[in-house]
Amino acid sequence: MTETVVLKLGGSVITDKSGACAIDHARLERIASDIAAREGLFVILIHGAGSCGHPEARRFRLDRGLDGENTAGIYRTHAAVCRLNDAVVDALRNEGIEALGVHPLGMALADDGRLVRCETAHIRLMLKHGVMPVLHGDVVMDLTRGASIVSGDQLVAHLAEAVQVSRVGLATDVPGVLCGGTVMPRIDRNAFFASGIAGSQATDVTGGMKGKVAELLALAEKGIESNIFHVSRIGAFLDLTDHGGTVVAGSR
C-alpha cells in the first residue's frame, strides 16, 4: 500500500554550517540513492538552509523583521536557499526521481514569525502525478514584521497535518535527541521540559534542536508522531525498521 511521508533533511547534514553555502554533494548523492531505492512511498522532502541562508538571514537581521534598511536581505537569503534547493533537486533527479523545487516565499505567509498560511493543494497534485515536492526553510513575508524566517521544521508540522501524512522523519547530524550524551528513545512534553535540551551552537536563526522538538511536540499533541534519527538511518526510517533515534510523541 502506498503511503505519504514527510522526510526533512537538517541543514547541518547537507551543508557545512560553519562555511558559506558549502554544499555536501556527496552526502546528497547518498541520500538520493537511499530514497530512490524505496518504492511504494510518496515523499514530501523538506530541507533546512544550513550555511545557504542562515548567515544571510543573520547578516540582514531578518529574524527581527524589516526595519527599512534590510529589505535586500529578502532577496539575498532566498537566493542562497534556492541554490541549496537546486542542488537537492539535482541529486534526486540524477537518481531518476521526478523531483521539483517548491519555494515557500511564493506560497506561504507568516505572522510574527509563525507560519499562518501555506498553500498545499498543488503539493497534493504533485504527489498524485508522481512528482516529489522539495521544500525548504525560507524567508517569507510576515504580516507583523514585514518578513521573517520560516524554518523547515515549521513546514514539517504544517504539511504533516494539512496533507495528512502517515509518518514524519527528521534526518540530523546526531543519532536522536540527546540528554546527557544518551539518545532519548521517546520524548513527550513533560520529558522535554525536564531534559534541558540545548539549541544549536552553529549559526542558526531557527532554534536548533530545541526549536525542532518544540515544533514536533505541538504536532504530536495533534496525534502525529515524529522520528528524529541520524542521516545514515534514512533507509531504516523509510523501511519501518529501527532507526535507533527518538520518537516525539504526545503526552500519555
N, C-alpha and C positions, 0 to 999 in steps of 0.2 A: 504494500500500500504506500502510495506517495504521501510524504508529509512535508510541511513547510517549517524550516528552522531559520532562526537568526544566528549568524556567526559574526562576532565582532573581533577584529584584529587590533590589539593595542598599538598605539603609535610607536611605542618603545620596541616592539618586536619586528617592525618593518622599516624603522629608521634608527639612526644613531641620534638620540635626543640631545646629545651634547654638541653635535655638529650643526651645519647649516644645510638643511634639506638633503641629508646624507641617506639616500635610499638603499636598503639592503636588498638588492635584486636577487641574490642567490637565495635568501630566505623566502622571498615572494615566489620564486620558481618552485621551491619545495612545497609551499602551502598550496599553490595552484594545482600541483600534481596530486596532493592529498585529496583535494576537493574533487578533481576530475575522476579519480579512481572510484568514487562512490556514486552509485546510481539510486534512483528512487527517491531523491530528495529535491525539493525546491528550496534553494538557499537565498536568503537575503543577506548580502555581505555588507558589513559596515566596518570602516576602519578609522582609527584615530589619526590625528595630524602629526604627532611626533615632532621632529625637527623641521617639518614642512608646514608651518603655520603657527605653532606656539611662539617661536621667537618674534615673528612679525606682530602677532596679537599683543605680546608683551611690550614690544617697542612702541607701538602706537596706542597703548593703554586701552585697548578695546574691551578689556574686562570691566572697565569703568564706564563704557559708553562713549558717545560722541561729545566732544567739547568745543567744536568749531574749528579746531586746528588739526584734528587727526582723521579727517574723512578719507584721506588717501589710504589709510590702513585697511579699509574695506577691500579695496582692490588688491593691495599687496598681500593681505592674508589669504583672500580667496584664491588668488593666483598660485600661491605656494601650495595650498592643499589640493588644488586641481592638478598640479604637477605630480603629486604623490598618487592621486586617484588614477591618473592616466597610466602610471607605472603598474598599479594593481590590476587595472583592466587589461593592460597588455599582457601581463603574466598569465592571467586566466584565459585570455583568447588564444595565447600560444599553446595552451593545453586543450584547445578545442571547445572551450566553454563560451557560449554566446553571452558574454558579459557586456554591460553598458553602464557607464558612469552616470550617477544621478546626484545633482548638486543642491544641497539644502538651501543655499542662498536664494534660489529661484522658486522654492516650493514651501518654505517654512517661515513662520513668524514667531517672535518671542515677545515676552512682556517682562521687563525687569530681570532679564537673564534666564527666564524659564520658557521652554517651548510651549506655545499655546495653540499652534495650528500647523499642520503638516499634511499636505496632500498625499493620499495613499491609493486612490483609485487606479492611477497608472502603474503603481507598484504591483497591484493585483493582476492587471492586464499583462504586464511583463512576465510574471510568473506563469500565467495561463498559456502564454505563447512561447515558453521555453527560454526566456531571457532572464539572466541573473542581474538584478539591480545591485549596483555597488555604490553605497552612500558613504559619507564621511563627516567627521566633525567639521564645522564651518562657521564663518561669520554670517549672521543673518540680521535682517532689520528688526528693530525692537521698539515696541510701542512707547516704552518709558525712557529707555536710554538712547534711542536712535539706532544703535547697533549693539550687538553683543555676540558672545561666542556660545554656540550650542554644541555640546560635546557629543561624541559618538555614543556615549552611554545614555544621554537623554534620548537620542534617536532610537537606541535599542529598546528602551522602555516604551516609547510611544508606538513604534511599529509592531512590537510584540503583541501589544494589546489591540491595536487597530486592525491588524491583518489576521489576528487570532492564530499565531504560530503554535506549534506543538512543543518546541524546545528552544532554549536560548543558551548559547555558549559564548564565553569570552576567553580568547586566547591571549595570554600575557607572558611577560618575561620571568614570572615567578610561578611556582607549582600550584599556587592557590592563595587563599587569604591566610596570611601568617600571623601567628600570635606567639611571641617568644621564640621565633625561628621554626615553629612547628605548624604544618598545614592544619587548618581547622576544617574537618570534613563537612561540617554543616554550620551555617550561621543564620540566626534569625535576629530580629530587632533587639531582643534582650542581650544576646551574646555580643552583638555589635557594640553596644554602649559599654559593655563590661570589658571589652578587649583592648580599647585604646589604639585602634588601627591608625597607623601613620599615613600621611599623604606622600606623594612622590617628591623626591629630592631634586629631580631634574626640572628644567623649565617647563612648567605646566600650568595653564590658566584654567584648568577644569577640575582640579581637586585630587588627582592621583587615585590610589586605591580607595581612600576614604570616600571620595566623591562617587566612585564606581559602585561601591557596595551600598551607599545610601540610595542611589537610583534604583538598584536592583531590589532592595528591601521594599521600596514602595510598590514595585511590580509584583513581588512575592505576596504582598498583602491582598493583591487582586487575583491571586490564585495561579500565577505563572512563576515557576521556579527557574532559576538560572544556574549555570555552571561556570566556574572560573578555574582555569587549568593552564598548564604550561603549553606554549605554542607547539611543542613537539608532540602533544597529545591530541591534536585536532582530529586525527583519524579515529582515535578511541571514542571521542565525543560523537562523531558522526556515525560510528558503528554501534553506538549504545553500549559500549563496554566501559570498564572502569578507567577513568581519566586521572585518578589519583589527586584530584583537586578538591574544590569546595562547592557545595550546593548552597545557594542562597534561598532560604525557604521562609514561608510565612510563620507567624507565631503560633505555637501549639496551644 
